[in-house]
Amino acid sequence: MVELFKEQVAKTPQNVAIEYQNIQLTYETFDKLTNKFANSLLNAGIRPGDKVPLIMKRSEKNVNCHLGSIKGGVCVCSSISGIPRRTQTVYLKTNQCKSDC
């Protein structure tokens, strides 16, 4: 998946890759954002193969975080923000997610 994405970035860097509500990101911008997220995970001590929680509201950033995680070799345990904290805690423990990132 990452290789296919890189090919598309090289072919059409200024084309719209992500559109959410009134926000549009080009392939080039999206690539930079996903690289930044992947590096921030690795700089925080997260290593390839680790499971990390992704608990956030819906936005264009969801896809950024998912692809950035894949680029970093990290497994994302997705959840929806707004669910009770206790439910989130059980979810994180059940899926053996790191909760310190």
MMTF fields as JSON, N, C-alpha, C and O atoms, coordinates in Angstrom:
{
  "mmtfVersion": "1.0.0",
  "mmtfProducer": "UNKNOWN",
  "numBonds": 403,
  "numAtoms": 404,
  "numGroups": 101,
  "numChains": 1,
  "numModels": 1,
  "chainsPerModel": [1],
  "groupsPerChain": [101],
  "chainIdList": ["A"],
  "bondAtomList": [4, 2, 8, 6, 12, 10, 16, 14, 20, 18, 24, 22, 28, 26, 32, 30, 36, 34, 40, 38, 44, 42, 48, 46, 52, 50, 56, 54, 60, 58, 64, 62, 68, 66, 72, 70, 76, 74, 80, 78, 84, 82, 88, 86, 92, 90, 96, 94, 100, 98, 104, 102, 108, 106, 112, 110, 116, 114, 120, 118, 124, 122, 128, 126, 132, 130, 136, 134, 140, 138, 144, 142, 148, 146, 152, 150, 156, 154, 160, 158, 164, 162, 168, 166, 172, 170, 176, 174, 180, 178, 184, 182, 188, 186, 192, 190, 196, 194, 200, 198, 204, 202, 208, 206, 212, 210, 216, 214, 220, 218, 224, 222, 228, 226, 232, 230, 236, 234, 240, 238, 244, 242, 248, 246, 252, 250, 256, 254, 260, 258, 264, 262, 268, 266, 272, 270, 276, 274, 280, 278, 284, 282, 288, 286, 292, 290, 296, 294, 300, 298, 304, 302, 308, 306, 312, 310, 316, 314, 320, 318, 324, 322, 328, 326, 332, 330, 336, 334, 340, 338, 344, 342, 348, 346, 352, 350, 356, 354, 360, 358, 364, 362, 368, 366, 372, 370, 376, 374, 380, 378, 384, 382, 388, 386, 392, 390, 396, 394, 400, 398],
  "bondOrderList": [1, 1, 1, 1, 1, 1, 1, 1, 1, 1, 1, 1, 1, 1, 1, 1, 1, 1, 1, 1, 1, 1, 1, 1, 1, 1, 1, 1, 1, 1, 1, 1, 1, 1, 1, 1, 1, 1, 1, 1, 1, 1, 1, 1, 1, 1, 1, 1, 1, 1, 1, 1, 1, 1, 1, 1, 1, 1, 1, 1, 1, 1, 1, 1, 1, 1, 1, 1, 1, 1, 1, 1, 1, 1, 1, 1, 1, 1, 1, 1, 1, 1, 1, 1, 1, 1, 1, 1, 1, 1, 1, 1, 1, 1, 1, 1, 1, 1, 1, 1],
  "groupList": [{"groupName": "MET", "atomNameList": ["N", "CA", "C", "O"], "elementList": ["N", "C", "C", "O"], "formalChargeList": [0, 0, 0, 0], "bondAtomList": [1, 0, 2, 1, 3, 2], "bondOrderList": [1, 1, 2], "singleLetterCode": "M", "chemCompType": "L-PEPTIDE LINKING"}, {"groupName": "VAL", "atomNameList": ["N", "CA", "C", "O"], "elementList": ["N", "C", "C", "O"], "formalChargeList": [0, 0, 0, 0], "bondAtomList": [1, 0, 2, 1, 3, 2], "bondOrderList": [1, 1, 2], "singleLetterCode": "V", "chemCompType": "L-PEPTIDE LINKING"}, {"groupName": "GLU", "atomNameList": ["N", "CA", "C", "O"], "elementList": ["N", "C", "C", "O"], "formalChargeList": [0, 0, 0, 0], "bondAtomList": [1, 0, 2, 1, 3, 2], "bondOrderList": [1, 1, 2], "singleLetterCode": "E", "chemCompType": "L-PEPTIDE LINKING"}, {"groupName": "LEU", "atomNameList": ["N", "CA", "C", "O"], "elementList": ["N", "C", "C", "O"], "formalChargeList": [0, 0, 0, 0], "bondAtomList": [1, 0, 2, 1, 3, 2], "bondOrderList": [1, 1, 2], "singleLetterCode": "L", "chemCompType": "L-PEPTIDE LINKING"}, {"groupName": "PHE", "atomNameList": ["N", "CA", "C", "O"], "elementList": ["N", "C", "C", "O"], "formalChargeList": [0, 0, 0, 0], "bondAtomList": [1, 0, 2, 1, 3, 2], "bondOrderList": [1, 1, 2], "singleLetterCode": "F", "chemCompType": "L-PEPTIDE LINKING"}, {"groupName": "LYS", "atomNameList": ["N", "CA", "C", "O"], "elementList": ["N", "C", "C", "O"], "formalChargeList": [0, 0, 0, 0], "bondAtomList": [1, 0, 2, 1, 3, 2], "bondOrderList": [1, 1, 2], "singleLetterCode": "K", "chemCompType": "L-PEPTIDE LINKING"}, {"groupName": "GLN", "atomNameList": ["N", "CA", "C", "O"], "elementList": ["N", "C", "C", "O"], "formalChargeList": [0, 0, 0, 0], "bondAtomList": [1, 0, 2, 1, 3, 2], "bondOrderList": [1, 1, 2], "singleLetterCode": "Q", "chemCompType": "L-PEPTIDE LINKING"}, {"groupName": "ALA", "atomNameList": ["N", "CA", "C", "O"], "elementList": ["N", "C", "C", "O"], "formalChargeList": [0, 0, 0, 0], "bondAtomList": [1, 0, 2, 1, 3, 2], "bondOrderList": [1, 1, 2], "singleLetterCode": "A", "chemCompType": "L-PEPTIDE LINKING"}, {"groupName": "THR", "atomNameList": ["N", "CA", "C", "O"], "elementList": ["N", "C", "C", "O"], "formalChargeList": [0, 0, 0, 0], "bondAtomList": [1, 0, 2, 1, 3, 2], "bondOrderList": [1, 1, 2], "singleLetterCode": "T", "chemCompType": "L-PEPTIDE LINKING"}, {"groupName": "PRO", "atomNameList": ["N", "CA", "C", "O"], "elementList": ["N", "C", "C", "O"], "formalChargeList": [0, 0, 0, 0], "bondAtomList": [1, 0, 2, 1, 3, 2], "bondOrderList": [1, 1, 2], "singleLetterCode": "P", "chemCompType": "L-PEPTIDE LINKING"}, {"groupName": "ASN", "atomNameList": ["N", "CA", "C", "O"], "elementList": ["N", "C", "C", "O"], "formalChargeList": [0, 0, 0, 0], "bondAtomList": [1, 0, 2, 1, 3, 2], "bondOrderList": [1, 1, 2], "singleLetterCode": "N", "chemCompType": "L-PEPTIDE LINKING"}, {"groupName": "ILE", "atomNameList": ["N", "CA", "C", "O"], "elementList": ["N", "C", "C", "O"], "formalChargeList": [0, 0, 0, 0], "bondAtomList": [1, 0, 2, 1, 3, 2], "bondOrderList": [1, 1, 2], "singleLetterCode": "I", "chemCompType": "L-PEPTIDE LINKING"}, {"groupName": "TYR", "atomNameList": ["N", "CA", "C", "O"], "elementList": ["N", "C", "C", "O"], "formalChargeList": [0, 0, 0, 0], "bondAtomList": [1, 0, 2, 1, 3, 2], "bondOrderList": [1, 1, 2], "singleLetterCode": "Y", "chemCompType": "L-PEPTIDE LINKING"}, {"groupName": "ASP", "atomNameList": ["N", "CA", "C", "O"], "elementList": ["N", "C", "C", "O"], "formalChargeList": [0, 0, 0, 0], "bondAtomList": [1, 0, 2, 1, 3, 2], "bondOrderList": [1, 1, 2], "singleLetterCode": "D", "chemCompType": "L-PEPTIDE LINKING"}, {"groupName": "SER", "atomNameList": ["N", "CA", "C", "O"], "elementList": ["N", "C", "C", "O"], "formalChargeList": [0, 0, 0, 0], "bondAtomList": [1, 0, 2, 1, 3, 2], "bondOrderList": [1, 1, 2], "singleLetterCode": "S", "chemCompType": "L-PEPTIDE LINKING"}, {"groupName": "GLY", "atomNameList": ["N", "CA", "C", "O"], "elementList": ["N", "C", "C", "O"], "formalChargeList": [0, 0, 0, 0], "bondAtomList": [1, 0, 2, 1, 3, 2], "bondOrderList": [1, 1, 2], "singleLetterCode": "G", "chemCompType": "PEPTIDE LINKING"}, {"groupName": "ARG", "atomNameList": ["N", "CA", "C", "O"], "elementList": ["N", "C", "C", "O"], "formalChargeList": [0, 0, 0, 0], "bondAtomList": [1, 0, 2, 1, 3, 2], "bondOrderList": [1, 1, 2], "singleLetterCode": "R", "chemCompType": "L-PEPTIDE LINKING"}, {"groupName": "CYS", "atomNameList": ["N", "CA", "C", "O"], "elementList": ["N", "C", "C", "O"], "formalChargeList": [0, 0, 0, 0], "bondAtomList": [1, 0, 2, 1, 3, 2], "bondOrderList": [1, 1, 2], "singleLetterCode": "C", "chemCompType": "L-PEPTIDE LINKING"}, {"groupName": "HIS", "atomNameList": ["N", "CA", "C", "O"], "elementList": ["N", "C", "C", "O"], "formalChargeList": [0, 0, 0, 0], "bondAtomList": [1, 0, 2, 1, 3, 2], "bondOrderList": [1, 1, 2], "singleLetterCode": "H", "chemCompType": "L-PEPTIDE LINKING"}],
  "groupTypeList": [0, 1, 2, 3, 4, 5, 2, 6, 1, 7, 5, 8, 9, 6, 10, 1, 7, 11, 2, 12, 6, 10, 11, 6, 3, 8, 12, 2, 8, 4, 13, 5, 3, 8, 10, 5, 4, 7, 10, 14, 3, 3, 10, 7, 15, 11, 16, 9, 15, 13, 5, 1, 9, 3, 11, 0, 5, 16, 14, 2, 5, 10, 1, 10, 17, 18, 3, 15, 14, 11, 5, 15, 15, 1, 17, 1, 17, 14, 14, 11, 14, 15, 11, 9, 16, 16, 8, 6, 8, 1, 12, 3, 5, 8, 10, 6, 17, 5, 14, 13, 17],
  "groupIdList": [1, 2, 3, 4, 5, 6, 7, 8, 9, 10, 11, 12, 13, 14, 15, 16, 17, 18, 19, 20, 21, 22, 23, 24, 25, 26, 27, 28, 29, 30, 31, 32, 33, 34, 35, 36, 37, 38, 39, 40, 41, 42, 43, 44, 45, 46, 47, 48, 49, 50, 51, 52, 53, 54, 55, 56, 57, 58, 59, 60, 61, 62, 63, 64, 65, 66, 67, 68, 69, 70, 71, 72, 73, 74, 75, 76, 77, 78, 79, 80, 81, 82, 83, 84, 85, 86, 87, 88, 89, 90, 91, 92, 93, 94, 95, 96, 97, 98, 99, 100, 101],
  "secStructList": [7, 2, 2, 2, 2, 2, 2, 2, 2, 2, 2, 7, 6, 6, 1, 3, 3, 3, 3, 3, 6, 6, 3, 3, 3, 3, 2, 2, 2, 2, 2, 2, 2, 2, 2, 2, 2, 2, 2, 2, 2, 2, 2, 6, 6, 7, 7, 6, 6, 7, 3, 3, 3, 3, 3, 3, 7, 1, 1, 6, 2, 2, 2, 2, 2, 2, 2, 2, 2, 2, 2, 6, 6, 7, 3, 3, 3, 3, 3, 3, 6, 6, 1, 7, 2, 2, 2, 2, 2, 2, 2, 2, 2, 2, 6, 6, 7, 7, 7, 7, 7],
  "xCoordList": [0.815, 0.0, 0.866, 0.601, 1.888, 2.759, 3.465, 3.6, 3.913, 4.597, 3.656, 4.059, 2.422, 1.442, 1.188, 1.064, 1.112, 0.911, 2.098, 1.911, 3.308, 4.513, 4.525, 4.908, 4.11, 4.035, 3.056, 3.328, 1.922, 0.917, 1.424, 1.159, 2.136, 2.723, 3.685, 3.681, 4.503, 5.473, 4.782, 5.237, 3.689, 2.985, 2.162, 2.157, 1.469, 0.502, 0.594, -0.374, 1.739, 1.923, 0.931, 0.621, 0.433, -0.461, -1.943, -2.804, -2.244, -3.651, -4.185, -3.425, -5.485, -6.127, -6.142, -6.636, -5.599, -5.567, -6.662, -7.273, -6.903, -7.868, -8.779, -8.327, -10.071, -11.04, -12.027, -12.692, -12.107, -13.022, -13.655, -12.968, -14.955, -15.694, -15.088, -15.112, -14.555, -13.981, -12.459, -11.82, -11.884, -10.431, -9.97, -10.509, -8.972, -8.365, -6.862, -6.222, -6.314, -4.869, -4.351, -4.926, -3.268, -2.642, -1.863, -1.596, -1.507, -0.699, 0.619, 1.076, 1.219, 2.497, 2.348, 3.143, 1.345, 1.103, 0.74, 1.24, -0.129, -0.548, 0.647, 0.756, 1.536, 2.737, 3.602, 4.092, 3.785, 4.59, 3.962, 4.664, 2.65, 1.959, 2.039, 2.233, 1.888, 1.97, 3.389, 3.572, 4.389, 5.785, 6.042, 6.711, 5.509, 5.682, 5.055, 5.639, 3.859, 3.2, 3.987, 4.178, 4.443, 5.233, 6.485, 6.816, 7.177, 8.387, 8.081, 8.87, 6.955, 6.61, 6.355, 6.699, 5.754, 5.566, 6.911, 7.142, 7.784, 9.095, 9.919, 10.629, 9.829, 10.552, 9.995, 10.697, 8.732, 8.108, 8.426, 7.946, 9.238, 9.622, 8.751, 8.947, 7.801, 6.97, 7.797, 8.462, 7.763, 8.57, 7.685, 6.539, 8.226, 7.457, 6.933, 7.659, 5.663, 5.009, 4.23, 3.354, 4.533, 3.768, 2.336, 2.068, 1.424, 0.031, -0.191, 0.138, -0.745, -0.992, -2.453, -3.075, -2.994, -4.381, -4.5, -3.619, -5.569, -5.892, -7.326, -8.281, -7.452, -8.765, -8.937, -8.332, -9.765, -9.929, -11.27, -11.912, -11.671, -12.88, -12.637, -11.497, -13.731, -13.603, -13.084, -13.569, -12.081, -11.523, -10.612, -10.433, -10.04, -9.073, -7.824, -7.047, -7.633, -6.447, -6.497, -5.453, -7.69, -7.792, -6.979, -6.192, -7.171, -6.463, -4.962, -4.141, -4.619, -3.214, -2.571, -1.483, -3.24, -2.69, -2.612, -1.644, -3.622, -3.603, -2.46, -1.698, -2.334, -1.256, 0.105, 1.061, 0.207, 1.458, 1.866, 3.048, 0.888, 1.162, 1.662, 2.603, 1.031, 1.462, 2.892, 3.708, 3.196, 4.557, 5.571, 6.706, 5.163, 6.051, 6.061, 6.794, 5.246, 5.186, 4.414, 4.568, 3.58, 2.846, 1.422, 0.808, 0.914, -0.468, -1.362, -1.102, -2.408, -3.315, -4.517, -5.166, -4.804, -6.025, -6.988, -6.931, -7.856, -8.761, -9.902, -10.373, -10.322, -11.499, -12.105, -11.459, -13.318, -14.015, -13.982, -14.266, -13.633, -13.634, -15.065, -16.018, -15.196, -16.527, -17.11, -18.136, -16.466, -16.964, -16.466, -15.446, -17.171, -16.766, -15.315, -14.833, -14.649, -13.232, -13.026, -12.05, -13.93, -13.806, -13.835, -13.079, -14.699, -14.786, -13.495, -13.002, -12.947, -11.669, -10.562, -9.761, -10.523, -9.487, -9.57, -8.551, -10.774, -10.971, -10.533, -9.868, -10.905, -10.545, -9.027, -8.488, -8.344, -6.886, -6.204, -5.251, -6.693, -6.093, -6.369, -5.481, -7.592, -7.96, -7.097, -6.701, -6.812, -6.022, -4.525, -3.746, -4.127, -2.734, -2.059, -0.932, -2.776, -2.242, -1.362, -1.59, -0.351, 0.429, -0.457, -1.065, -0.541, -1.401, -0.589, -1.137, 0.712, 1.573, 2.045, 3.058, 1.331, 1.761, 0.726, 0.911],
  "yCoordList": [-1.185, 0.0, 1.259, 2.204, 1.261, 2.436, 2.669, 3.809, 1.592, 1.734, 2.305, 3.159, 1.841, 2.369, 3.852, 4.641, 4.213, 5.621, 6.462, 7.531, 5.982, 6.714, 6.896, 7.954, 5.87, 5.973, 7.073, 7.85, 7.127, 8.145, 9.543, 10.488, 9.683, 10.976, 11.435, 12.601, 10.512, 10.859, 11.236, 12.135, 10.552, 10.806, 12.095, 12.861, 12.321, 13.431, 14.185, 14.213, 14.79, 15.425, 16.547, 16.78, 17.236, 18.368, 18.008, 18.867, 16.752, 16.325, 16.166, 15.933, 16.293, 16.154, 14.677, 13.825, 14.398, 13.034, 12.821, 11.754, 13.836, 13.76, 14.967, 16.101, 14.703, 15.788, 15.44, 14.404, 16.322, 16.122, 17.463, 18.422, 17.516, 18.752, 19.821, 19.649, 20.897, 21.96, 21.896, 22.85, 20.785, 20.652, 19.733, 18.641, 20.181, 19.373, 19.313, 20.33, 18.122, 17.927, 17.283, 16.311, 17.823, 17.224, 15.983, 15.781, 15.162, 13.984, 14.383, 13.733, 15.443, 15.898, 16.312, 15.904, 17.109, 17.553, 16.375, 16.251, 15.52, 14.35, 13.451, 12.924, 13.274, 12.473, 13.069, 12.345, 14.366, 15.031, 14.876, 14.636, 15.012, 14.881, 13.458, 13.26, 12.462, 11.076, 10.728, 9.991, 11.253, 11.039, 11.68, 11.097, 12.875, 13.582, 12.782, 12.664, 12.233, 11.447, 10.172, 9.816, 9.484, 8.255, 8.559, 7.82, 9.634, 10.008, 10.398, 10.103, 11.052, 11.441, 10.198, 10.177, 9.166, 7.917, 7.297, 6.911, 7.209, 6.6, 7.418, 6.852, 8.742, 9.615, 9.518, 9.814, 9.105, 8.942, 7.578, 7.252, 6.777, 5.476, 4.33, 3.188, 4.615, 3.564, 2.865, 3.524, 1.561, 0.786, -0.008, -0.319, -0.336, -1.158, -2.418, -3.102, -2.7, -3.848, -3.497, -4.257, -2.344, -1.917, -1.598, -1.199, -1.782, -1.395, -0.081, 0.041, 0.895, 2.192, 2.589, 2.263, 3.294, 3.736, 4.967, 5.828, 5.037, 6.213, 6.575, 6.025, 7.5, 7.904, 9.371, 10.24, 9.638, 11.014, 11.193, 10.228, 12.444, 12.764, 12.581, 12.608, 12.393, 12.266, 13.55, 14.644, 13.387, 14.525, 13.984, 12.773, 14.888, 14.475, 13.884, 13.197, 14.151, 13.668, 12.165, 11.545, 11.571, 10.131, 9.349, 8.473, 9.667, 8.962, 9.239, 8.348, 10.467, 10.841, 9.955, 9.418, 9.809, 9.014, 7.533, 6.859, 7.027, 5.62, 5.329, 4.386, 6.122, 5.875, 6.142, 5.416, 7.169, 7.439, 6.274, 5.948, 5.652, 4.483, 3.319, 2.623, 3.113, 2.042, 2.303, 1.383, 3.55, 3.892, 3.608, 3.223, 3.798, 3.542, 2.089, 1.724, 1.253, -0.168, -0.426, -1.474, 0.531, 0.462, -0.017, 0.332, -0.803, -1.279, -0.308, -0.008, 0.179, 1.135, 0.411, -0.386, 0.695, 0.226, 1.402, 2.283, 1.418, 2.558, 2.516, 1.453, 3.681, 3.829, 5.18, 6.033, 5.369, 6.617, 7.478, 7.009, 8.738, 9.626, 9.798, 9.638, 10.117, 10.346, 9.132, 9.241, 7.974, 6.826, 6.958, 7.602, 6.359, 6.505, 6.06, 5.107, 6.764, 6.499, 5.049, 4.416, 4.528, 3.136, 2.166, 1.195, 2.426, 1.585, 1.678, 0.667, 2.872, 3.046, 2.254, 1.592, 2.326, 1.626, 0.123, -0.529, -0.427, -1.863, -2.218, -3.232, -1.383, -1.611, -1.638, -2.524, -0.68, -0.597, -1.805, -2.351, -2.215, -3.37, -4.655, -5.495, -4.812, -6.003, -6.155, -7.263, -5.04, -5.068, -4.885, -4.784, -4.842, -4.699, -3.497, -3.587, -2.365, -1.141, -0.426, -0.48, 0.248, 1.157, 2.362, 2.89, 2.796, 3.938, 5.166, 6.144, 5.127, 6.248, 7.083, 7.775, 7.029, 7.839, 8.889, 9.675],
  "zCoordList": [0.0, 0.0, 0.0, -0.742, 0.827, 0.913, -0.421, -0.866, -1.052, -2.336, -3.403, -4.193, -3.424, -4.382, -4.129, -5.066, -2.867, -2.516, -2.99, -3.572, -2.744, -3.178, -4.696, -5.196, -5.418, -6.883, -7.294, -8.208, -6.611, -6.941, -6.607, -7.35, -5.519, -5.145, -6.239, -6.635, -6.719, -7.766, -9.077, -9.784, -9.399, -10.662, -10.636, -11.6, -9.521, -9.466, -8.138, -7.378, -7.853, -6.537, -6.232, -5.063, -7.234, -6.988, -7.101, -6.91, -7.407, -7.438, -6.022, -5.082, -5.881, -4.572, -4.177, -4.916, -3.012, -2.48, -1.447, -1.386, -0.643, 0.447, 0.38, 0.225, 0.501, 0.575, 1.673, 1.635, 2.642, 3.763, 4.082, 4.43, 3.961, 4.125, 3.223, 2.004, 3.746, 2.91, 2.821, 2.378, 3.238, 3.276, 2.157, 1.976, 1.409, 0.353, 0.584, 0.851, 0.478, 0.602, -0.672, -1.16, -1.209, -2.386, -1.952, -0.767, -2.933, -2.623, -1.97, -1.029, -2.466, -1.913, -0.443, 0.403, -0.152, 1.228, 2.125, 3.243, 1.622, 2.389, 2.698, 3.805, 1.735, 1.939, 3.049, 3.916, 3.023, 4.057, 5.435, 6.418, 5.509, 6.799, 7.342, 8.541, 6.459, 6.923, 7.366, 8.334, 6.664, 7.085, 8.443, 9.297, 8.636, 9.909, 11.054, 12.132, 10.807, 11.852, 12.149, 13.312, 11.103, 11.299, 12.113, 13.04, 11.778, 12.511, 13.949, 14.847, 14.182, 15.561, 16.416, 17.598, 15.823, 16.569, 16.931, 18.077, 15.953, 16.186, 17.18, 18.012, 17.097, 18.035, 19.448, 20.415, 19.571, 20.89, 21.498, 22.584, 20.794, 21.33, 20.852, 21.268, 19.99, 19.419, 18.354, 17.555, 18.333, 17.396, 16.446, 16.768, 15.268, 14.336, 15.026, 15.746, 14.786, 15.41, 16.654, 17.068, 17.269, 18.444, 18.038, 16.904, 18.982, 18.786, 19.519, 20.699, 18.824, 19.443, 19.265, 18.253, 20.252, 20.13, 19.237, 19.226, 18.511, 17.719, 18.076, 17.528, 18.995, 19.481, 19.144, 19.772, 18.15, 17.695, 16.998, 16.582, 16.882, 16.15, 14.665, 14.201, 13.916, 12.463, 11.851, 12.139, 10.996, 10.27, 9.185, 9.055, 8.413, 7.394, 8.036, 7.374, 9.319, 10.025, 10.3, 10.508, 10.305, 10.538, 9.515, 9.874, 8.252, 7.185, 7.283, 7.063, 7.611, 7.798, 8.865, 8.66, 9.99, 11.088, 10.731, 11.083, 10.037, 9.651, 8.682, 8.894, 7.629, 6.664, 7.299, 7.029, 8.135, 8.835, 9.725, 9.831, 10.36, 11.201, 10.362, 10.746, 9.22, 8.323, 7.85, 7.8, 7.506, 7.087, 8.185, 7.904, 9.432, 10.561, 11.005, 11.924, 10.354, 10.715, 11.988, 12.615, 12.372, 13.629, 13.376, 12.368, 14.283, 14.21, 14.975, 16.14, 14.327, 14.956, 15.541, 14.865, 16.795, 17.443, 17.405, 18.262, 16.43, 16.254, 17.245, 17.647, 17.619, 18.458, 18.144, 17.536, 18.55, 18.279, 19.528, 20.63, 19.342, 20.505, 20.988, 20.224, 22.229, 22.783, 23.489, 24.159, 23.347, 24.098, 25.537, 25.782, 26.479, 27.884, 28.116, 27.503, 29.002, 29.299, 29.724, 29.322, 30.528, 30.998, 29.814, 29.787, 28.844, 27.655, 26.857, 26.357, 26.735, 26.035, 26.726, 26.067, 28.044, 28.818, 28.592, 28.37, 28.646, 28.409, 26.994, 26.782, 26.029, 24.63, 24.471, 23.808, 25.07, 24.954, 25.59, 25.034, 26.751, 27.425, 26.656, 26.51, 26.165, 25.408, 24.159, 23.799, 23.508, 22.279, 22.524, 21.576, 23.79, 24.176, 23.52, 23.032, 23.521, 22.921, 23.914, 25.122, 23.391, 24.219, 24.484, 23.553, 25.69, 25.98, 26.344, 26.851, 26.09, 26.49, 25.305, 25.406, 24.187, 23.058, 22.737, 21.808]
}
